[in-house]
Amino acid sequence: MKRRDFITFLGGTTTWVATARAQERRRVIGVLDSASYGASPGAELAFIQGMKSAGFLEGKNISIEWRWAEGQYSRLSSQAAELVGRNVAVIVALSVPAAFAAKAATKTIPIVFMSGADPVKVGLVESFSRPNGNLTGTTGYISVAGPKRV
């Protein structure tokens, strides 16, 4: 191979790789909450910063779709359906009612929930060790986590 042909080939390959990376599909993350925007001051910023520290940058490789029910739980099912329709990569449910709405809306999209209640007792997951299905999450329910600390 001649030097000029090699440089042309290398330049073309570099351009192709750069174009392919530029065309990577930006993942969409759906966030669903039963509360209103700003109900937990700084929570939205903390979420964005947490995603950034994990390498997910809004506007670069992710987009975030926020849905706020503003205390009107009847809105959650339609908002969850909107997120499913947007083909989000994951749904982050910031409340138990939001998690139930997301669970009813999809069996395939991963759902990560935050709960102050016992997620097993309320019926979100089958067990702590094996939640099964497409749900997983965290709980602040101390009677379950407390004995495991000791």
HELIX and SHEET records of a PDB file:
HELIX    1   1 ARG A    3  ALA A   22  1                                  20    
HELIX    2   2 ALA A   43  SER A   53  1                                  11    
HELIX    3   3 TYR A   73  ARG A   75  5                                   3    
HELIX    4   4 LEU A   76  GLY A   85  1                                  10    
HELIX    5   5 VAL A   96  ALA A  105  1                                  10    
HELIX    6   6 ILE A  142  ARG A  149  1                                   8    
SHEET    1   A 5 ILE A  62  TRP A  68  0                                        
SHEET    2   A 5 ARG A  27  ASP A  33  1                                        
SHEET    3   A 5 VAL A  90  ALA A  93  1                                        
SHEET    4   A 5 ILE A 111  SER A 115  1                                        
SHEET    5   A 5 LEU A 135  THR A 139  1                                        
END                                                                             
